[in-house]
């Protein structure tokens, strides 16, 4: 089954964001500058395309030309059940560092666990797992 993969546009700090997410999730980052792609619609040293390949895959670049940078309203990236509970707890804490916890990772009345946060780059996350996992 194919799932959507986030492609985030940042206002000049895509390289930092990709390294942050690599530090959280693990994996490998590949990034290419506007100059490497022969593009002139952004600063030559900014990221024209970057990718994190690992347990969580995402794409990122620096917004160029008339593109808007990431601004999330009314949505989260969901990592519900995406890994073992201990891993999800670690991801929650790592993503929250320098960001803002909206709702702590906690057991819910129905027995499952979840929590929400906004990371230091303004990306919103919903992380959780089923009870007994």
N, C-alpha and C positions, 0 to 999 in steps of 0.2 A: 504494500500500500504506500502510495506517495503522500508525504506530508509537506505542508508549507515550511520553507526554511526562511528564517528572518534575514532580511537584508537591511542593515541599519546605515543611515547616512548621518555622519557626524560633522560638526562645524570646525574641522581642523584638527581633531584629535583621534582619528580612527586608529592610528598605529598604537596609541596608548590604550585605547579600549580593547583592541584585539589582544594585546599582551595581558591586560587585566583578565579577560575572559579565558585566555590560555592558562593563566595562573589559577583560576577558579576550577575550570573543567578539565584541564589537561589537553593533550592533543598537540597539533602542529599548526602554526600560522604561516600562511603564504600571503605576501602583500606586494603590490606593484604600484609604483608611483605614476602620476600623470605623465611625467617625462618618459618613463619606461614604455608606456603605452602610446607615446607620440601624440598625446592629447594636449590641447592648449586651453581647455575650458576650466582649468583649475591650476593652482600653484604647482610648479614642477615637482616639488618634493612631497606634496600631499598624496594620500593613498587614493588611487583611482579604483582599485579593486583589492579587497582582502578577504581571506577566508580562514576560518578556524575549522579544522577537521579533527574530530575526536568524539567523545561520548555525546557532546552537544555540538552540532554544526551550525555555524552562522556566517553570514557574509557582512562585510562592512566597507565603507569608503568614506572619504571626506566629500561633503556636498560640494558640488561644483556648479558653476554657471548659475542657472536660475532654479536649482534644486533646493528644497527645504531640508533642513536638518531634522533629525528625529525629535518628535514631540508627541508623546503617547498620552492619549486621553481615551478613557472608556475601554481599555484593553490591557491584558497582561500577556506575557509569554508564559505558558503553562508548562511546568515540569512535574506534573502530577504522576507519580508512579514511574518516573523516567529512570530510576536507579534504586538501589537498595536504600532503606531508610537512613542508615548512617551517612551514606554519601550525600543524600538529599539534605540532611542536617548540615553537613560541612559546606555544601554549595550555598545554602541559605545564609549561613554566617559569613562566608567569604563575599558573597554578593552584597550583603548588608554593610560591609566595612566601607566607611566613607559615604554611605548612602543613608537611606531612611527606612526603618521598619514601619510599615503601615499597620500590619496586624501580625503579631509574633507567631512563629511556628508553634502550634499548640494542638492538643487533642480537642476534637469537636464533640458536641453532645452525641452524635451518631457513631463515635468511636474512631473515625479517621483523623488524620493530622493534616493541617495545612497552615500556611501563612503567606503574607504578601509583603513585598518590599519594593522600593525604588532604588536602583543602584546609583553609584556616583556619577554615571553618565546619563541619568534620567530614564533608564529603561526599567519598566515595571515587570515584576516576576511574581507568579503564583507557584508555590512549591509545596508538595505534599505527598502523602502515601497512605495506603490503607492500613487500618489497625491489624496487628498480628503479623505484619510482614517483616 
